[in-house]
């Protein structure tokens, strides 16, 4: 009997292994610079591998600024996740003027792909979704309220992913159930798909409080419709690798108009004015407070105080750098709420420094001139 069970397990194990992965076809391309075809091919393969990971993980938002440097991506992956896309083969490749392109086939585990992709989720990126349910049960995902909040977040320097504008696969019922039941698997999947460190999500329920023509006493009829709106929201963040509720709230508002729809739109404008500042302050406070970290930036071999002062000045103008403090003649300490890879990429893009090495808390650079 034991032999039969062992044989059964041996037979079914390959099937389970295959089921845990999916075959993905992806393409990548890179510019050929100074006739260096080998380097262009390396970059093209790296980008094709990343495209395969995105397809396996179901990612809808790209990180093109990071992918401009394949070495940066590979180093980040190797430092945090064992393995990348090892099982792949080139199906086709070629040159198109000054572009080298490759087409690959790769077997990837969606679970592992999500782990890799999550490395590049930005703490300062917010996935946003607050639909409005009108009194007639019509649902509107883009309103004065959503536009106001999105614009305010962008003005504060956040990268905002408007889930509604991307044709997401989540229905209002799924979002509603996730909110009611604290279904963090749904929130986690949203984070994976949109590479967001935080999710601002909720809904506005509306009620026709009073209809036009209603008798309000003394023979007087109400000359307009009154709609009451109730906004419930939650800010989902990350804590020790887990998705948790970091803030929640409930706000109501009223509006009036010649039709219930007009009254609803007026209510949303009133709500937008009252709520946007509250939501923005909640997001800024929680994201900056939760993700605050210090990163040591080392200018290798430096003994020139002027060069250190120049580096300090350069760093202060990088987005989301909160403070820069001296620590000797060759290093500074940066307070930064983002992941280190984004600071490393920003320093590299200055064009004045060569990136030598980086990890979670330290970036090693040298001047390029």
Buried (B, 14 or more C-beta within 10 A) or exposed (E): EEEEEEEEEEEEEEEEEEEEBBEBEBBBBBEBEEEEEEBBBBBBBBBBBBBBBBBBBBBBBEBEEBBBBBEBBBBBBEBBBEEBBEEBEEEEBEEEEEEBBBBBBBBBBBEBBBBBBBBBBBBBBBBBBBBBBBBEEEEBBEBBBBBBBBEBBEEBEBBBBBBBEEEBEBEEEEBBEBBEEEBBEBBBBBBBBBBBBBBBBBBBBBBBBBBBEBEEEEEEEBEBBBBBBBBBBBBBBBEEEEBBBBBEBEBBBBBBBEEBBBBBBBBBBBBBEBBBEEBBEBBBEBBBEBBEBEBBBBBBEBEEEEBBEBBBEBBEEBEBBEEBEEEEEBBBBBBBBBBBBBBBBBBBBBEBBEBEEBBEEEBBBEBEE
